Amino acid sequence: MSDTAVADDAPAGTGPDDGEAARPKPSTDRTTGGSIASLFRLTSGHRPGIALATGLTLAASAVGLAQPLVAKHVVDSSARGEVLWPFLLLLSGLFVVEAAAGATGRFLLDRMGEGVVRMVRHGLVARLLRLEMREMDRHRRGDLVSRVTADTTLLRDVVSQALVDLLTGCLVSAGALLLMLWLDPLLLLLVVATVALAAAVVATLLKGMRVASEQMQTSLGAVAAELERALGALPVVRVYRAEEREAHRIGERVDSAHRSGVRTAKLAAVMSSAVELAVQGSFLLVLVVGGMRVGSGGADSLGDLVAFLLYASYLVMPLSSVFRAIGLIQRGTGAYLRIDEVLALPEEPAERPGQAPGQAPGPAQDTARATAPALELTDLHFAYVPGRPVLRGAGFSVPRQGLVALVGRSGAGKSTLFSLIARLYDPDAGAIRFHGRPATSLSRRQCRAEIALVDQNTHVLEGTLRENITYAAPDATEEEILRVLRLTRLDHVVRRLPGGLDGRLGDHGGTLSAGERQRVALARALLARPRLLLLDEHTSHLDAVNEAALTRALADVSRECAVLVIAHRLSTVRHADRIVVLEDGRTVASGRHDHLLASSPAYRELAATHVQA
């Protein structure tokens, strides 16, 4: 399928904000333990690398823990006048080994973090591209993009640093505490008391940090959504002098993110200060009390006090990393919840086999299908919002060749019918058949392989002219491409563009006029050689010369396949093989132009206004 239909007759109540309350909520446990478990599940497939990196980090930490013992021997040997250089050489070697093991472990963790984020981003992109259209209608595109970019970046820091820092920090802290217990239990009690006080302070801050972080990520998503909205309509913003209003609107979201970020930073600062004060306070207590005991002969030696002090100072890094990791996990949980919300959104139903078992068509069915219309719509009912129907029993057929025009007032359900034919939505009642086969017996891919669609938005993708035209038929030959260029009168665009067919069109085809973008979408649809061509306002941006040329081209195309056109101009309607009149979601008349003028009041009213509804 070439383009995506957007129903211009969709109710206003189906916008992004109306569906926020209906968004599925993940069942993620929001406690610290639940957050750690949820984030750890993301590392599935990377566990061997994590184990190796953790082992290297622990080895580096173990080497670091051995250094105070060597320093103790240096001090004691110096006091006894013994040879020092073997101990100094050993101490230097331990420094080198610690640095090498730590750097290698950190690289492996960072690489693992990038791998996890890559996996999550792939999953998010795949889910977003397959979301049910009703769900896509309920969400803002910019916010969804923010979850793929900003939220996953924060998640990378959590899985590559916080989880391992939490584990290694706890183990190293435990090792340091055991060695301190071996050296002097009384001094250890002083250290444990001050650290426990800091832990109590940290525990009271964690919930507030998680909430503030989640609010900040939500605000950042809103900033992306508002900015995408304004940039997508930049000419309108400038013509109506709304730059300041839009800047203020987006600025409010920026300010909200700033407030949440400041609150997070304040809590993190308090937490960090509590940890540092506890460690420094315990260090000073050990220094004063231990020094007094050495002076009075209450401790084994000065070397013991030096080793204990070194272990006390070594607690700063692992304990800080533990508390920092807990804080980062709480911030990452907010990002994870937003990602999990997207991953919980429903996709389009899974593909079905083209033929159900035991229902292979017989000769009679084959004959019937060979003569069946290209498209049959029977008594279709559909509502975007329950209780507010758009279609109330629409139905008609499109023959295998020929041009059928669909006319009606704005909101009659014309674009909605195209969305149902393209299987972007499923009807609430009624049936759709392609060449005699029920759409429900086909997968969505099989249904969409029958059609090509040019909707009223004439989507042009960022890229080259060739990439846009061959989007639905990437293996098209040069001859086939030149044929559709001639049919859609794009020859002069090729000559004008720097690079010709390989010239870039800019974001949303910004280097093209509205009429040229429309013809690019038409060329893309025609190159696909569909069995059913759907055109929604395909001449709305064309001048009289290009419209006449395109009408002649479509007359040729309609002799090869079925063409269904949403017609808004009398010139298109007049020459159609058949005209279907839609009113309030119902098919009220069908026939040729002259017949409908004589028999259908609704059509006469449309014709009197040149079918501009």
C-alpha angles and dihedrals in degrees: 000000000000106000140011119251117230114195109233087190094057111126117260090236092073095074125126098270096051094063099048092097091052094054111121113252118222118233093228114152106242097202118105091253091048091048091052091049092049094048092045090058088062090065093065108134092027098068097108091053091046091050092051093046091047090049091052091047091050090047090053089049092048090052088050091052090053092057097076090053090054089046089052090055091048091054094044093045090049090053090052093045094243128150111284106183097086090055092045090050091050091049091053091049091051090053091053094047092048092051094047095046092045094049093048092048092049092051091050091050093049090049090050090050091053089049092052092048090048090053093047092047091050089051093048094048092048091049094047093050090052101040118133107261091237088059092046089053090056097055136064114245095220092054091050090051090050090058090056093048117023099028095048091049090058089045090056091060090051099050095039097045117008101054095048093038088054092052099041092040091055093047095046091046089050090050092049092048092050091051090047089050088053092049100043125347094190094056089046090060089059091051094047092050094055094043091050089054090054091047090055091053092048093050091057091053101048099082093048090049092052093049093046092049093050090050090050093052091048090050091049089052089051090051090054091047094049093045092049088051094052097042091047089060099033096137090053091047092053099041091053092043093238098141093111093045092050091045089052092047092050090040090061089059090046090051090050091052089047093052092049091045092050090049090051091048091049093052091045091050092051090047093048092047091050091053094046093047091049093050094043091044091052089047092054092046090051091047094050099038094038092047091052091050093049089049091051094042094251094127130059098243146328087259090060091053091047091050092047091049091050091052090048090053090045089059088069095073101043095040091046090049090050094052092040089050092051090051092047091049090054090051091045091051090066090054091044092053091053091049091046090053090059093045088052094054114108120257126212108286115279118271116273126214114264092239126029115231113269093017102092109151119254126217092274092053091047090054092047092050093048089061099034120115119265089244134015123185116189125191096323119193123183140160129184088203121031111257094021105085121193097184120041106179106327117172142157140130135243118212123230092258130025141057121280119189122209114205136175144120121296108281094025090120103260098132090039089059089054090051090053092047089052089050092238085132132014119233119250089225138356133051140273121201129189112203090337096312118114111243089228090064090056131067118245090251090055092050093047091048086066095059147047120203136203108186129193093264093061095211115216115186126218106264139066128326089247092052091051096047094045094043093111094034108034092169095055116136124241090250092055091048092051090049094058091042089058093044092053095038093239093137094104091049089057090051092047099047117088101244094021112225089003093051115119119246099203129232110331088355092294093168092060132075120244091257092049091050089052092052091048089056090048092050089051091052095045093049089059089063093216126192088227122032117199117198122184113192089331094169099041094109099034127105120232094265095051092041092054091048092048092048089056091048092051090051087059092045092049089061088062102039144002117282123196115188132188096217125205098164129070091224091063094044096047094059097041118119088225136006124209117199117210122194127174091344095309133104104241103170144358137187141088124320098261093044093051093047088059099039111028123066090189092055093045089055091050092046091050088060092042091253093284096148 
